Amino acid sequence: MAQGTISIPDVRSAFTGRVIAPGDPEYDRARSVHDGSVDRRPAVIIRPADAAEVARVVALARETRLELAVRSGGHSGAGHSVTEGGIVLDLSDMRALDIDVEGRTAWAETGLTAGEYTNTVGAHGLVTGFGDTGSVGIGGLTLGGGIGFLVRKHGMTIDNLLAADVVTADGELLRADEDNHPDLFWAIRGGGGNFGVATRFRFRLRELPSIVGLSRMSSFQSFLAACAGSCGFSCWAACFCVVSFFLYVPVVIVWLWDGLLWPRDRS
Ligand SMILES: Cc1cc2nc3c(=O)[nH]c(=O)nc-3n(C[C@H](O)[C@H](O)[C@H](O)COP(=O)(O)OP(=O)(O)OC[C@H]3O[C@@H](n4cnc5c(N)ncnc54)[C@H](O)[C@@H]3O)c2cc1C
């Protein structure tokens, strides 16, 4: 394929995973990210079916010299998981989760969200500590470090990362852990997404027999996230609107009551 251009029919025939291009009905939804103020139009969004296809997307970006954005849960505050005119490698169709209950470990593909992972391992009374929001992707969260409610008891998410499968910029699929490619393993634990595309992680599981509290906060956050999603702006903007609403409504009522409905003689 020529540099700087991409043939969508060729890409569609080269991948078994989903290929979404401008004009497709799901294009606008697929290019939107958590921060609604980020509005970029990639040339194509590819949702690989497996690690081999991830490597082929990386090769395609190298061949065409188009910018590559990697997306797990799409919660990057800077909008790093979508690109203008480039290729989005969207991992959201790679969501396999293999749990070894006896061994207290799990292999998780990076298209999973923290909430999906937590709900599934939670059915076994087990947990890996992520953050406070279920819709965040385990890809970006883990590579960034991961701080959540369990950090004091069990450490950060990366303290519970045992291994990762990573596709490097030259298209190689590597297993990184304490013994294999330890430098890469060191780098991905907090270094962000620039060391390769992580296709799956192996986490340590901890026992968590019960959860006390926090449900109200979580539902309030979910409510805000739902408002934000439907209005197309960020969770913080939704938070601001909700708080403003409850602050200003009483003020307006008093003002109407005092000033408009029963005007005083101010002379
Ligand atoms: C509402 C909200 C709540 C949050 N709460 C917490 C919290 O409690 N604790 C906490 O630690 N963080 C929290 N964060 C921050 C969050 O962890 C980061 O923004 C994280 O990068 C988002 O990951 P993602 O996969 O959803 O985002 P994405 O936008 O998909 O990815 C973020 C970055 O990681 C890269 N990336 C993603 N997946 C991969 C991959 N598989 N391989 C290589 N690179 C990849 C992307 O290219 C991008 O640069 C929160 C963010 C939001 C918006």
The ligand as an SDF file (V2000), in Angstrom:
LIG
                    3D

 53 58  0  0  0  0  0  0  0  0999 V2000
  -13.4800    8.6200   34.5880 C   0  0  0  0  0  0  0  0  0  0  0  0
  -12.0430    8.1820   34.8090 C   0  0  0  0  0  0  0  0  0  0  0  0
  -11.6900    7.5650   35.9880 C   0  0  0  0  0  0  0  0  0  0  0  0
  -10.3740    7.1710   36.2070 C   0  0  0  0  0  0  0  0  0  0  0  0
  -10.0390    6.5560   37.3800 N   0  0  0  0  0  0  0  0  0  0  0  0
   -8.7920    6.1120   37.5720 C   0  0  0  0  0  0  0  0  0  0  0  0
   -8.4350    5.4410   38.7750 C   0  0  0  0  0  0  0  0  0  0  0  0
   -9.2290    5.2950   39.6810 O   0  0  0  0  0  0  0  0  0  0  0  0
   -7.1670    4.9610   38.8910 N   0  0  0  0  0  0  0  0  0  0  0  0
   -6.2410    5.1120   37.8980 C   0  0  0  0  0  0  0  0  0  0  0  0
   -5.1160    4.6420   38.0620 O   0  0  0  0  0  0  0  0  0  0  0  0
   -6.5410    5.7490   36.7430 N   0  0  0  0  0  0  0  0  0  0  0  0
   -7.7920    6.2600   36.5660 C   0  0  0  0  0  0  0  0  0  0  0  0
   -8.1000    6.9220   35.4260 N   0  0  0  0  0  0  0  0  0  0  0  0
   -7.0480    7.1590   34.4280 C   0  0  0  0  0  0  0  0  0  0  0  0
   -6.9930    5.9890   33.4540 C   0  0  0  0  0  0  0  0  0  0  0  0
   -6.4210    4.8750   34.0840 O   0  0  0  0  0  0  0  0  0  0  0  0
   -6.1230    6.3850   32.2510 C   0  0  0  0  0  0  0  0  0  0  0  0
   -6.7160    7.4660   31.5790 O   0  0  0  0  0  0  0  0  0  0  0  0
   -5.9370    5.2110   31.3190 C   0  0  0  0  0  0  0  0  0  0  0  0
   -4.8820    5.5100   30.4300 O   0  0  0  0  0  0  0  0  0  0  0  0
   -7.1990    4.8920   30.5410 C   0  0  0  0  0  0  0  0  0  0  0  0
   -7.0500    3.6490   29.9510 O   0  0  0  0  0  0  0  0  0  0  0  0
   -8.0290    3.2150   28.7500 P   0  0  0  0  0  0  0  0  0  0  0  0
   -7.5300    1.9240   28.2330 O   0  0  0  0  0  0  0  0  0  0  0  0
   -9.4480    3.3230   29.1520 O   0  0  0  0  0  0  0  0  0  0  0  0
   -7.7980    4.4040   27.7380 O   0  0  0  0  0  0  0  0  0  0  0  0
   -7.2570    4.4820   26.2570 P   0  0  0  0  0  0  0  0  0  0  0  0
   -7.5800    5.8740   25.8510 O   0  0  0  0  0  0  0  0  0  0  0  0
   -7.7690    3.3850   25.4020 O   0  0  0  0  0  0  0  0  0  0  0  0
   -5.6960    4.2930   26.4310 O   0  0  0  0  0  0  0  0  0  0  0  0
   -4.9260    5.1880   27.2030 C   0  0  0  0  0  0  0  0  0  0  0  0
   -3.4780    5.2080   26.7040 C   0  0  0  0  0  0  0  0  0  0  0  0
   -2.9210    3.9070   26.8050 O   0  0  0  0  0  0  0  0  0  0  0  0
   -2.5810    3.3940   25.5070 C   0  0  0  0  0  0  0  0  0  0  0  0
   -3.0290    1.9980   25.4610 N   0  0  0  0  0  0  0  0  0  0  0  0
   -4.2570    1.5250   25.8040 C   0  0  0  0  0  0  0  0  0  0  0  0
   -4.2870    0.1990   25.6880 N   0  0  0  0  0  0  0  0  0  0  0  0
   -3.0590   -0.1760   25.2640 C   0  0  0  0  0  0  0  0  0  0  0  0
   -2.4750   -1.4260   24.9620 C   0  0  0  0  0  0  0  0  0  0  0  0
   -3.1620   -2.5680   25.0820 N   0  0  0  0  0  0  0  0  0  0  0  0
   -1.1910   -1.4560   24.5510 N   0  0  0  0  0  0  0  0  0  0  0  0
   -0.4680   -0.3050   24.4300 C   0  0  0  0  0  0  0  0  0  0  0  0
   -0.9680    0.9050   24.6910 N   0  0  0  0  0  0  0  0  0  0  0  0
   -2.2560    0.9710   25.1140 C   0  0  0  0  0  0  0  0  0  0  0  0
   -3.3330    4.2640   24.5210 C   0  0  0  0  0  0  0  0  0  0  0  0
   -2.6890    4.3340   23.2820 O   0  0  0  0  0  0  0  0  0  0  0  0
   -3.3620    5.6080   25.2200 C   0  0  0  0  0  0  0  0  0  0  0  0
   -2.1530    6.2810   25.0290 O   0  0  0  0  0  0  0  0  0  0  0  0
   -9.3980    7.3680   35.1950 C   0  0  0  0  0  0  0  0  0  0  0  0
   -9.7530    8.0020   33.9890 C   0  0  0  0  0  0  0  0  0  0  0  0
  -11.0540    8.3970   33.8030 C   0  0  0  0  0  0  0  0  0  0  0  0
  -11.4210    9.0880   32.5140 C   0  0  0  0  0  0  0  0  0  0  0  0
  1  2  1  0
  2  3  1  0
  2 52  2  0
  3  4  2  0
  4  5  1  0
  4 50  1  0
  5  6  2  0
  6  7  1  0
  6 13  1  0
  7  8  2  0
  7  9  1  0
  9 10  1  0
 10 11  2  0
 10 12  1  0
 12 13  2  0
 13 14  1  0
 14 15  1  0
 14 50  1  0
 15 16  1  0
 16 17  1  0
 16 18  1  0
 18 19  1  0
 18 20  1  0
 20 21  1  0
 20 22  1  0
 22 23  1  0
 23 24  1  0
 24 25  2  0
 24 26  1  0
 24 27  1  0
 27 28  1  0
 28 29  2  0
 28 30  1  0
 28 31  1  0
 31 32  1  0
 32 33  1  0
 33 34  1  0
 33 48  1  0
 34 35  1  0
 35 36  1  0
 35 46  1  0
 36 37  1  0
 36 45  1  0
 37 38  2  0
 38 39  1  0
 39 40  1  0
 39 45  2  0
 40 41  1  0
 40 42  2  0
 42 43  1  0
 43 44  2  0
 44 45  1  0
 46 47  1  0
 46 48  1  0
 48 49  1  0
 50 51  2  0
 51 52  1  0
 52 53  1  0
M  END
$$$$
